[in-house]
Amino acid sequence: LLLLDEPTNHLDLDTVEALVRAVQSYEGAVVVASHDLRFVQDVVSGQAAGPEGGPDSSRSVRPQPEPGQAGQVFVLKGAGGISRWDAEGGVMAYADKVRAKVVKRQGSLLQQL
C-alpha cells in the first residue's frame, strides 16, 4: 500500500510527470490525497500531462486500463463519510460539480447582502 499526501507540493512539471509514471507503474494499491486535480486525473486515467498541462495522447504513460482495472475515485464527505465517484468524466467531472456548487453558493450569499 502506497500512501501519498500532497505529493506534488514543491515539484516542477517534469518531476510531477515522473511521479505520475512511477505511481502508475506501482503494482499495489495507492491512496492519494491531493489538491492537484491534474495529477490525480493523470494517475487515474493513465495519461501524462502535456507541455501545457493538458492531456496529450502522444505522451500516454500506458494504454487505457482494462474495464475493472481503472483507478477509482473516492470523495471524503463532511462528518467522516466517504463515497465513490462513478460519474463519467472522472476527477475533472467532480471538480466541475464542486465549482458549480461554489458559484451557486456565492450567488446566494451575494443576494443576501
N, C-alpha and C positions, 0 to 999 in steps of 0.2 A: 504494500500500500504506500503510495507516494502522496504526501500532503504538501500543498503549496499555498502559502498565504501571501497574497500580493507579490507574486514572483517577478513582475515586470518593473517594479519600482526601481528607478535609477538605472535602467538598462537602455542602451541605444537600440535603434531599429534592427541592426544586424544581429545583435545579441538576443533580442526578442525572437527573431526568426529562428535562430539556432535553438533557443529554448523550446519553441513550438515543435521543431523536428525531434528534439530529444524526448519531449513528453509523448509525442505521437508514437515514437518507437518503443517506449516503455511497455513491457508486456503485462504488467499488473494493473490494478485499479488505481485511478488518480482522482484526488479531490482537490479542486482549485477554488480558492476564494480570491476574487479579483474584481476590481472596478474597470479593468481594461477589457472592454467588450470585444474588441478586435482580437485580442489574444485568446479569449475564451472561444469565440466563434471559430478561429483558425484551428484550435486544438480539437474542438468537437467535429468540425466539418472535414478535416483532413487537408485544408488549404493553407498555404503560407501567404502572408501579406505581400502585396506587390510593392513596387517602388513608391507609390503614392499612398500606401496604407490600405488599398483595396485589394480584394482577392484577384489573383492573376492566375488563370488556369495553366499558363505555361510554366508556372513555378509550383505546381502541385507537389505536395510533400509525399503523398501516397494516393493510390486510387480511392475513389469514394468507398466508404465502408459498406460491407455486405449488410442486407437487412438484418436487424437484431444485433449488429456489432457496432453501430454508430454510438458516439458519445451521448450521454443522457444529461439533460439539464434539470437541476432541481432548484427551486426557489424557496428561500427561507422566509417565512411569514412572521408577523409580529410576535406573539407570545410563544415562541419556540416551535411553531408549526412548520411543516415542510410539505411542498407539493411538487410533483413532476410537471415540467413544461413540455407538453407534447405537440403544441401547435406547429403548423407548417411555418418555416422561416427561422426556427431555432432561436438562438440568443438575440439576434437583431430584431426579430418579431416581438420578443419580450421587451426589449428596450423601447421599441416604438409604442408598445402598450403603456409602459410606465410614463414615457414622455407625454402621451396624450392625457393620461390621468393627471399629471402635474399641471399641464396647461389648463385643463378644465378647472382644477382646484384653484389655480392662481386667478382665473377669471372670476370665480365665485368670491374669492377674497377681495378682489378689486371692486366688485359690485357692492360689497358690504361697507366700503369706505365712504 
